Amino acid sequence: MIIGEANPNLTTPLEKMTITNLDNNDVIEVLYNPTTYVLSKKVKYSQTPMMNSDAPLVQFYSGGAESLTFDLFFDTMSSGMDVGGQWNERKKITNNSLASSVDNEVDVRDYTSKVFNLMYVNEDTHEPPELGIAWSSLQFRGYLLSCTQTFTKFSENGTPTRATLQCTFIEHRDDAELFAKNPLESPDTTKYRAVRQGDSLWAMAAKEYGEASQWRQIASANGLDNPRRLRTGDLLVVPALTD
């Protein structure tokens, strides 16, 4: 006899993480939600050696892509009411959990392969599919960068029944979104550029400002009387353009 309120998880299933193939809108509902997930990001800086200095000049170069990492657990011997997926899949796993170990026929790879195969190239797009990962407030768009399958339990006939996937996803943004937010393309930001062999102020101005005629701005900021005399390795100030 049960006294008190019923366990809400029995009447209201937990929200499951989904992985959507955005190329064809196929949705994979994970069997078990991950216990943790990690979001990480790196930023790249260039380091230019300075003569007679004990430290280089550090300058922002670019932002790195965000990554999402988590482990997924799969067990075809679990109670079907505990796992995600359609009702027929839950029933299939439930029936398998009630069978004797020698009669277990549900291969856990039937489920792990749905995620693992998201790294394979699509014949139409010639690249792996773009994915959308959703779980409550977690919303991530990108590609499956790496996936390691570890099988930890087997039936008496050698069929894998339990596995863990270590998954890492890399962020993807549209080109238009990236160019709109790229501060390195802005002429109103002061920058520093090391002179390379064959460089000229005209080419540098065209690249940084979009106008070769603005070379005088660079020459004036660096006190260059003769713009043709550039020494490889020199560090030049590329000033911000003012109205």
N, C-alpha and C positions, 0 to 999 in steps of 0.2 A: 504494500500500500504506500502510495506517494502522497506526502503531505506538503502543502505549500505550492508556490508558483512553478509552473513547468519551465524547463530550460528553454529560453527563447531560441537557441540555435536549432532546436528540433522542429520548430514551426517556421522560423525565418532563417533560411540558409545564409551562411556567410557570403559576402560579396567576393567573387573570385576574380583574380587577375586575368585579363585577356590579352592575347597577342594577335593583332589583326594584320593580315597580309594586305597592304594597301593597294597592291596591284590587281587583286581579284576579290578583295573584301572577305576572304575566308577568315573566320574567327576561331582561334584556339583558346579554350577555357582551361586553365591549368587544373590539374587534379588537386594539388594542395598549394595554398598561397605560400610564398617565401616567408621565412621567419625574419629576414633582414634584407635590405637592399642598400647599395652604396652608389651615390652620385659623385662623380669626380670630374675635375677640369684642370688643365694646365695652361699656363700662359708662357709664351716664348719671348725671350729678350736677347738682343744681340749685344756682344761685348767687344768693344773696339779698344785695342791697346793704346795707351797714352804714353808718350815719351816722358821720361823722368817722373813717372807717377807710379805709386805702389798699388794702384787699382785701375781697372779699365773703365771706360765710359759705358754705362749700361743704358740701353735704349729699348723701349717697347718695340717688338717686331710684329707679333700677331697673337691672337687668341687661339687656343686649341679647342678641339671639339669636346663637348661634354660626353662622358661615358656613364653607362648604367650597368651595374653588376649585381647579380643575385644567383642563388642556387634554387633549383626546382626539384621537388621530391616526387617520385612516382612509385606506386605500390598497387599492383593488381590483386593483391590478397586483402585489401582493405574493405571495410563496409562501404557499399555503394552510396550510402546516404552521406558519407563524410567527404566524398570527392566531388569535383566539378564535372561539367560535361552534360550532355543531353540525358534524358531519362533512360533511354535504351542503353546508353553506355554505363550508367550507374547500375542498372539492373544486371548487365553483363558482368561487371566487377563483383557485385554482391553474390551472384550465383557461383562465380569462380572461388570466392572466399569460403563458401560453404562446402565446396567439393574437397575430396581427399587430395593430398599433395601430389599424388601420382597422376591425378586426373586434371591438374591445373593446365588449362589450355590458353589462357589469355597472356600473351607475350607482352611484357612491359615496353618492348621496343615499338609496338604498335602506337604507343603514345609519345615516347621520347623522340621518335623519328619525325613527328609532326613539327617539332621545334628545331631539331638538328638540321632537317632538310631546308630550312629557311636560309641557309648559307649557300645553297646551290644556285647556279646561274639560270635565270629565266630565259627560255629560248626566244621570246619575243623582244624583251628589253635588253638582253645580253648582259645582264647584271643581276645580282641577288635582289629579291623584292624589298621594297621599303616597308617598314613595319611601324605599327602604332601600339605602344604598350600602355594599358590603362588599368589602374587599380585605385579607386577612390580619388584622392587628390593627385596621385602620380599620373602624369600624362607625358609620354616620351615618344618622340618620332625619330627613327633612324634605321640602322642596319644591324644585323647580328654579326658581330665582329669575330667572336670565338665561342665555341661550345664544346665542353668535354663531358662525355658520358661515362659514368662509373656505375657498374652493375654490382650489386651487393648481396642479392639473394636469388636462389634458383629453385625450381621445382625438382622432384626426383628424376625427371627425365632431362634435366639440364636447361629448361626454359627459363630465361630471366624473368623474375617477377617483381624485382625492386631495383630502383636506380635513382641516381642523382645527376642532374645536369648543372654544370657550372657555366653560366651564360654571361657574356659581356656584349653590350650593345653600344654603338657609336652614334652620336647625334648627327642628324642631317637637316640642313636648312636650305631653302630655295636660294638660287643665285641672286635673284632680285632683292631678297631680304638681306643677304650678306653685303651686297654692294651699297645698299641704302644705309647700312650701319657702319661701314668701314671708315674709320677716322683717318687712315693713312692716305686716303684720296683727297683729303681736304686741304686746300692751299692756305687756310687760315691757321695752320698749326706749325710752329717752329720745329724743324727737324735737324738732324746732323747726318751728313753723308760722307763716307770715306771715298777719296778719289781713287778710281781704278784706271789701269792703263787704257788709253783711248778715250777717256771721258773728256767732255767739254762743258763749259757753262751753258752753252746753247741747248745741248741735249738734256742737261740736268734740269734746266728751266722748263723745257717742253714736257719732261716727265712729271715734274713736281707741280707745275702751275698750269700745264696745258697750253702754254704760250712760250715759244723760244725767245721772244722779244723781252721777256722779263729777266734775262740773264744779269742785267745790271743790278737787280735787287741782291743777287747772291754775291756779285763782285763787291758791291758797296759794304755788305755785312761782314765780309772777310778782308777788307782793305786790299783788294787785288787791283793794282794799277794796270797790269797786263793780263787780261783774261785768258790768253793763250798759254801762259806759264803755270800749268798745274802740275804739281808733283804727286806721283802715285803714293798713296798712303796718307796724304794730308787729310785732316778732318775739316770739312767745311760746314759752316752754319747755313741752313736754308731757311731764311726768315719767313714769317707769316706775311701774306699779302694783306695790306690794309687798304681800305677804301679811300 
